[in-house]
Amino acid sequence: MADLSIDPSRLHGREGYFLLTSLVVPRPIAWVSTLAADGTRNLAPHSYFNAVSSDPLIVHFTQTGEKDSLRNVRATGEFVVNIVSADLLEPMNLTAADFPPEEDEFAWAGLEAAPSAVVAPPRVAAARGALECRLLDIVSMGNGNMVFGEVVHLHVAASVWRDGRVDPTLLRPVGRLAGSAYAIVTDITKIPRPTYDGLRDARHGAP
Ligand SMILES: Cc1cc2nc3c(=O)[nH]c(=O)nc-3n(C[C@H](O)[C@H](O)[C@H](O)COP(=O)(O)O)c2cc1C
């Protein structure tokens, strides 16, 4: 078979979505907890998620269309990103069901909620990491509504902390692949980053 060369304007239905989400992989998952204006707890995974700034700490997740998480963030200005370790894959997946706004996904998934330190939405007690966030901005592009939040408090479980860092072998984070496929991080390779000076010296045979 020949390689594929694709003009996105010729794609139909969800073909573009499947192509994009099978090439942009693995995606980290923000398991976002929010509160509705009436206090109903909400929890939903978002794999359009990443770090944006480290000074100050800023993250973003994107909601496709407008669902409960986005509505709640608009109403309250706060959310928590819970980190998904391998043992939380099933409850995380359950919270992606199309629950109506009045349903509490923490209860449906049998998840214990822990109080946050500085924001109102609770966090997932079993998550080894959680980022409490205050809304900075919502930027809409295409069918995506990008929610940017400043991290105002962080939680890290002692069980994943080793030698002053989060140890990925203990965190066992889950990444999303296309469809219902996930990657669990277990195979970790380390490679030091080169410097220009080092590369130049190596090329010119520095002693
Ligand atoms: C692993 C995973 C990642 C997902 N990522 C996103 C995403 O990035 N954006 C999105 O809008 N929906 C995403 N979804 C679907 C939402 O979780 C789902 O529509 C959910 O019902 C939205 O909940 P809400 O109405 O409480 O916001 C994802 C689902 C799964 C299982």
The ligand as a Tripos MOL2 file, in Angstrom:
@<TRIPOS>MOLECULE
LIG
   31    33     1     0     0
SMALL
NO_CHARGES

@<TRIPOS>ATOM
      1 C1         -9.5460    9.3450   28.1390 C.3       1 LIG1
      2 C2        -10.5800   10.3110   27.6660 C.ar      1 LIG1
      3 C3        -10.1840   11.5650   27.2410 C.ar      1 LIG1
      4 C4        -11.1340   12.5030   26.8190 C.ar      1 LIG1
      5 N1        -10.6960   13.7220   26.4160 N.ar      1 LIG1
      6 C5        -11.6040   14.6800   26.1110 C.ar      1 LIG1
      7 C6        -11.1670   15.9900   25.7580 C.ar      1 LIG1
      8 O1         -9.9770   16.2850   25.7180 O.2       1 LIG1
      9 N2        -12.1200   16.9200   25.5030 N.ar      1 LIG1
     10 C7        -13.4450   16.6230   25.5560 C.ar      1 LIG1
     11 O2        -14.2590   17.5170   25.3070 O.2       1 LIG1
     12 N3        -13.8920   15.3900   25.8670 N.ar      1 LIG1
     13 C8        -12.9970   14.4180   26.1600 C.ar      1 LIG1
     14 N4        -13.4200   13.1740   26.5010 N.ar      1 LIG1
     15 C9        -14.8650   12.9230   26.6100 C.3       1 LIG1
     16 C10       -15.4170   13.5260   27.8930 C.3       1 LIG1
     17 O3        -14.7700   12.9930   29.0360 O.3       1 LIG1
     18 C11       -16.9320   13.2180   27.9810 C.3       1 LIG1
     19 O4        -17.5870   13.8650   26.9170 O.3       1 LIG1
     20 C12       -17.5380   13.6360   29.2910 C.3       1 LIG1
     21 O5        -18.8580   13.1260   29.3630 O.3       1 LIG1
     22 C13       -17.6030   15.1350   29.4720 C.3       1 LIG1
     23 O6        -18.0700   15.3300   30.7580 O.3       1 LIG1
     24 P1        -18.7170   16.6650   31.3000 P.3       1 LIG1
     25 O7        -20.0550   16.8490   30.6280 O.co2     1 LIG1
     26 O8        -18.8500   16.3710   32.7770 O.co2     1 LIG1
     27 O9        -17.7570   17.7880   31.0450 O.co2     1 LIG1
     28 C14       -12.5130   12.1760   26.8570 C.ar      1 LIG1
     29 C15       -12.9120   10.9020   27.2700 C.ar      1 LIG1
     30 C16       -11.9480    9.9770   27.6580 C.ar      1 LIG1
     31 C17       -12.3680    8.6150   28.0930 C.3       1 LIG1
@<TRIPOS>BOND
     1     1     2 1
     2     2     3 ar
     3     2    30 ar
     4     3     4 ar
     5     4     5 ar
     6     4    28 ar
     7     5     6 ar
     8     6     7 ar
     9     6    13 1
    10     7     8 2
    11     7     9 ar
    12     9    10 ar
    13    10    11 2
    14    10    12 ar
    15    12    13 ar
    16    13    14 ar
    17    14    15 1
    18    14    28 ar
    19    15    16 1
    20    16    17 1
    21    16    18 1
    22    18    19 1
    23    18    20 1
    24    20    21 1
    25    20    22 1
    26    22    23 1
    27    23    24 1
    28    24    25 2
    29    24    26 1
    30    24    27 1
    31    28    29 ar
    32    29    30 ar
    33    30    31 1
@<TRIPOS>SUBSTRUCTURE
     1 LIG1         1 GROUP 0 **** ****
